[in-house]
Amino acid sequence: MARAVTVAVGWCLAGAAPVAGAQPVVDPGAPAPPAPVPRIEVRVGETAERDVGIAVGYRCDDPALVRVEMRTRSEQANAFVVTGVQAGVTQCRVGTDPYRPSFVYEIRVLPRRERR
């Protein structure tokens, strides 16, 4: 009888495992995966703007794709302004002062819209 109960319990547990959806084991000491890089999509000739707080300065991987300006909005707010120049993808770091905040953006410059 004990063997029958053990087999029955084992059978029920085995049948429930796929329904429960086994979760992968996560190591609590493992570093968290990197956060996705915010994306800015802009078409050639168009402009996008992001508030970057007190960040100052910028550096882009491929400066031929974009025209960038930093504009002061107030004492505590600067704007990162990017205009698409040529289609492609680049990353820009806004905030080059190590004592101030910084942001990284993936900038996708899309071709101009076709006029109808």
C-alpha positions as CSV (number, residue, x, y, z in Angstrom):
1,M,0.0,0.0,0.0
2,A,2.8,2.4,0.9
3,R,4.4,1.8,-2.5
4,A,1.1,2.6,-4.3
5,V,0.8,5.9,-2.4
6,T,4.4,6.8,-3.2
7,V,3.9,6.1,-6.9
8,A,0.6,8.0,-6.9
9,V,2.2,11.0,-5.2
10,G,5.1,10.9,-7.6
11,W,2.8,10.7,-10.6
12,C,0.8,13.7,-9.4
13,L,3.9,15.8,-8.8
14,A,5.4,14.9,-12.2
15,G,2.2,15.7,-13.9
16,A,1.9,19.1,-12.2
17,A,5.4,20.3,-13.0
18,P,4.8,21.4,-16.6
19,V,1.5,23.1,-15.5
20,A,3.3,25.1,-12.8
21,G,5.9,26.3,-15.2
22,A,9.3,25.5,-13.8
23,Q,11.2,28.7,-13.0
24,P,14.9,29.0,-13.7
25,V,17.1,29.2,-10.6
26,V,18.4,32.7,-10.1
27,D,21.6,33.4,-8.2
28,P,20.8,36.3,-5.8
29,G,24.5,37.2,-5.9
30,A,24.6,37.5,-9.7
31,P,24.8,41.0,-11.2
32,A,21.5,42.3,-12.7
33,P,21.3,42.3,-16.5
34,P,22.1,45.7,-18.0
35,A,19.1,48.0,-18.4
36,P,18.1,48.6,-22.1
37,V,19.5,51.8,-23.6
38,P,16.8,54.4,-24.2
39,R,16.2,54.9,-27.9
40,I,15.6,58.2,-29.8
41,E,14.2,57.8,-33.3
42,V,14.4,60.8,-35.6
43,R,14.2,61.2,-39.4
44,V,16.7,63.0,-41.5
45,G,16.0,66.7,-41.1
46,E,13.8,66.3,-38.0
47,T,14.8,67.2,-34.4
48,A,14.1,65.5,-31.0
49,E,14.8,66.8,-27.5
50,R,15.3,65.1,-24.2
51,D,15.6,66.7,-20.7
52,V,19.0,65.6,-19.2
53,G,18.9,67.6,-15.9
54,I,22.2,69.1,-15.1
55,A,24.2,66.9,-17.4
56,V,26.7,68.8,-19.6
57,G,28.7,67.8,-22.6
58,Y,28.2,64.9,-25.0
59,R,30.1,62.4,-27.1
60,C,28.6,60.4,-30.0
61,D,30.1,57.3,-31.7
62,D,29.3,58.5,-35.2
63,P,28.9,62.3,-35.2
64,A,28.3,62.3,-39.0
65,L,24.8,60.9,-38.4
66,V,23.5,63.7,-36.1
67,R,23.8,67.3,-35.3
68,V,23.7,67.8,-31.5
69,E,23.2,70.8,-29.3
70,M,23.0,71.2,-25.5
71,R,20.6,74.0,-24.5
72,T,20.1,75.5,-21.1
73,R,16.4,75.5,-20.1
74,S,16.9,76.6,-16.4
75,E,19.5,76.4,-13.6
76,Q,18.6,72.7,-13.1
77,A,17.6,71.6,-16.6
78,N,19.5,71.2,-19.8
79,A,18.2,69.8,-23.0
80,F,19.9,67.4,-25.4
81,V,18.7,68.3,-28.8
82,V,19.5,66.0,-31.8
83,T,18.8,66.5,-35.5
84,G,19.1,63.7,-38.0
85,V,21.6,64.3,-40.7
86,Q,22.2,60.9,-42.3
87,A,20.4,57.5,-41.9
88,G,22.0,55.1,-39.5
89,V,22.5,54.2,-35.8
90,T,24.8,55.7,-33.2
91,Q,25.1,55.9,-29.5
92,C,25.6,59.2,-27.6
93,R,26.6,59.8,-24.0
94,V,25.2,63.0,-22.6
95,G,27.1,64.2,-19.6
96,T,30.9,64.0,-19.8
97,D,31.6,65.6,-16.4
98,P,32.4,62.7,-14.0
99,Y,30.7,64.7,-11.1
100,R,27.4,65.1,-12.8
101,P,24.8,62.7,-14.1
102,S,25.1,61.1,-17.5
103,F,22.8,59.3,-19.9
104,V,23.4,57.0,-22.9
105,Y,21.0,57.1,-25.8
106,E,20.8,54.9,-28.9
107,I,19.9,57.2,-31.8
108,R,18.3,55.8,-34.9
109,V,18.2,58.2,-37.8
110,L,15.6,57.1,-40.3
111,P,15.5,58.2,-43.9
112,R,13.2,61.1,-44.9
113,R,9.6,60.4,-45.5
114,E,8.7,60.1,-49.1
115,R,6.3,62.9,-50.3
116,R,3.2,61.8,-52.2
